[in-house]
Structure formats: C-alpha cells, structure tokens
Amino acid sequence: MKRIGIFLIICFAVSFLNAQTKVIKMSATKSSDYGVTYYLPKTILTVQVKYSKTTQKAGMYARFAEKYLGLNEKSIVLEDLEYFTLDKISAGSKGIIDKNASYLVEFKSKTTSPFVYLTEDGLICTINADYSPEPVNNIKTVPIIPVVEPTTILSQSIFTEEYLTAASITKKAEVIAKQIYKLRERRNDLLTGEAENAPLDGEGIKIVLESIETQEKFLLELFTGTTSVEWFDAEFEIEPDSDIDKEVLFRFSKYLGIVGSDDLSGSPVYINVKNLDVTAESEIIEPKKKAKEPQSIIYNDPGKAEVEIFYGITSMYKNVFQIVQFGNKKILAPSMFDDKKAPVKVFFYPETGAIKQIIQ
C-alpha cells in the first residue's frame, strides 16, 4: 500500500459549494498529426473521519444539586472532564492521473472532424461527443466559533446581597437555589397572566421571558455544570496497489483525538482492501499494428475491491469500490471512427477511465 497523504480539517460547520471540473476540447488536426494525447487515471481511496471533543466542567455547587433542586447524578457533571469520541468513518474514491498511462487517440486523416474532450489534467472524457461535467460537492470549511462563556456583567447582576454575605458554601448554594425557584415562579406568573407590573404587549413579555431563561440557565449551571462539544473532520488518502490486510490507517486516543499510526498512545484504526477480481489481467496485449494504421484506443476496465475499516475489533465501515489498479486495460479499434456520415461517439468516466456509453 502506498499512502498519499493525510488532511485534517477542523471546523464546527461545513457548507457545500457546487463546482464543475473544467474540460478542454482537443481536435485531431493535420498540425497535430491527427493525434491527441490523453491519460488514464488510477484510483485513490479517501477515508473521511468525523470525531468530537467533549468538555465537561463541574458546577461549583454540584454536591448540593440533589439537596436543593432534586436533581439526580445523571443530570449533573460531577468532575471536570475532556475526552474525544470517534463518531463516524466513511470512504469514497477518486481518480488521479496515472503518469505511466499516457496514450494517443490517433485518427486517420480522412476522418470527419474528430475531437476529444479532456479534463484540465488530461483525463479522457469523450471522443467525438460534447461533454458537460456533472456538478460535484466541494467542502468549504467554516471558521471555528468560540464557545461564549457567561459574561461578568450577567454573573454579577444575579448575585444578591444575601448571596454575597452568606458565610458558608452551603448557604450560598441555598440562596442560589431560592433564586432559581423565584425565577420559575415569575415565569409562571407571566404565562398565566398573574404577574404584577407585567408588560402589556406580547413583545415585552417575550423579552422578559428570555431574560428569565438566561438567568435561570446560568444559575442552574452552577449546580449541573456545563458540557460543550466541538466537531472535527479528518481525511486520509490511500493508493491501493494490492491487497491490504490490517494496515494501521491512524490511531485514536480518548485524550488526544487522532494521532499518528506509530503513536501507541492511541488505539489502532485498521483498513482492509480485498481484491474481488483476482483473475483480472494486469497488462493489455497490444495488437500488431499495420503500416499507417492508427494506434488502438486504450481504456480502463476497473476491478472491484471490498474496503473495510475497523476501530480495534469493531467494524466502522464496509463497502465495495471500483479500483482501476485491480482491473485491466482494453482496446477500441480506431476503425470504429472511420464512418464520415455517422462518426462513433464514446463517453468515458473520467474518474476511472472506463467506457460509459458508445453511440453509433
């Protein structure tokens, strides 16, 4: 296995933009000796990893939450914690130029207006047919938005004189609990119409209710603590040349997140790639070329491989992909394109170099 690279994208949100692969129309003219050079691709597997970091902070009055608010331990953060979780693994594939797979589309001089569409990189798209690339989704990262902590102004405004003069932590917790109950009573009175000096319009009531909710949330977190989550994306690229058996793709640590494949602080994430087309030939046999006969047109016939990814002994992902390297190459006879009245049109899959459609 040849590993191409590792790409790490850190973000709280991801948006998608439609983009198109640019293509170039190349004509087989006398000046080019009626030939167009093109490339065939090889397959790269891409592994996408989604993981998260959870930060928990205990409230200063956590041990009084059950006594004063009736909260059970499941709803309370009892100690400060920070840990990573491996949430999801998925995979995909893409084609990149195989620099060892360069060929020539060569037409006879009598062929009517032959042309070829290539990608900017030189991958073949069509012969004698117009080509419009399909939109693809490109990932656009969105800048990280920092977690906003309660402001000092808010925290100072809700601490009463009784709280500030309380002599013990137990008394302070009791005072805060009473304030929470008072806020709840105030909210209930507003909703039932029994509150004194309540705003007369709906918008005013809404503003007051939002203020009560903000204050209650802040006070309640002094007992329950807080939990925040950050999400991260990482991507790995692999070029499979043969079967892969339990190759360590990366390691994952509960305390550090993704770490290198050689970093024993993390548990291994393995990848298996199994060739399902074991009888595929690795090379084509070129037919003998007669004098002045155009070269044959070479295209890919991809093989298939089963890809499975494990986290420890747990299977996180499994799917079958077309892999160019596990297939073989085939030939289109150039004589197919000699009909002036009805030239043959050939459509390819640029990402694999396989034939999509032939129209005669």
Helices and strands as residue ranges (DSSP letters): E 2-10, E 14-19, E 23-27, G 30-32, E 35-57, G 62-64, H 65-69, G 73-75, E 81-106, E 115-119, E 124-127, E 136-141, H 152-157, H 161-165, H 169-192, H 202-224, E 226-239, E 244-253, E 257-259, E 267-275, E 297-311, E 314-332, G 334-337, E 345-349, E 354-359
